[in-house]
Amino acid sequence: MSLLGQAAVAMWWNVRAEQRAEFGDWHSHEHFPERMSIPGFRRGSRWTSTDGADGFFVLYELEQCDVLTSSGYLDRLNAPTPWSTKMMPHHLGMVRSQCRVVASFGGGVATALATIRLSPEAGRETELHTHLSDTLRALAPQPGLTGAHLLLTDTPRTSSPTTEQQIRGRDGAADWIVLLSGYDAEAVERAVAGQISPSALRVAGARDDPTINHYRLAFTMTPQDLPAV
């Protein structure tokens, strides 16, 4: 799963069981097509938790960082559709990070994904960055795996919260994000328990409180999947 651009929006949230069917319908048939119609959006993917929780992870891959402050994107965020306005309050515990892609290895679209949210120890940022880049480069071509990526949250300055943010309430944000994808969920789990485990990350310069989640692919779309008008 080679990331298709220099920037991304990474999001985690929960949806209650009674809203999940409508959420999937809205997100697949209205929200994803809307986002993929914005200039600079290259691919969107939605992932469902396999950790026994009600969580989702969504990744939007963007051509470059200035897409995050483009009128095409901000206009959408400030003018949600009636269906979006209805569904936004059901995004529970939203963590939303606008990111730079600083390392990306591999190719294709996978079925299994692990996300690791972490932060560096003060003064060890360069050490951790180098270690993660080297480790992810080595992991991506391993049997069962397809892609390994490092994203750093770099929130652009905006004048005020968007309309969508106001509907949801205050969003959280991650710091550094590791994504590891594969066609074999067990291979992904082994790597997360081994080369990029909390203990291994701590030795390399990370703080000792990473958040690790596992997902399966639910839906993906690119602008080429939009119907011709």
Secondary structure, DSSP 8 states (H G I E B T S, - for coil): ----SSEEEEEEEE--GGGHHHHHHHIIIIIHHHHHTSTTEEEEEEEEE-SSSSEEEEEEEESSGGGGG-HHHHHHHTS--HHHHHHGGG-EEEEEEEEEEEEEEE-S--SEEEEEEE-B-TT-HHHHHHHHHHHHHHHTTSTTEEEEEEEEE-----SS--HHHHHH---B--SEEEEEEES-HHHHHHHHHTTTSHHHHHHHTB-S--EEEEEEEEEEE-GGGS---
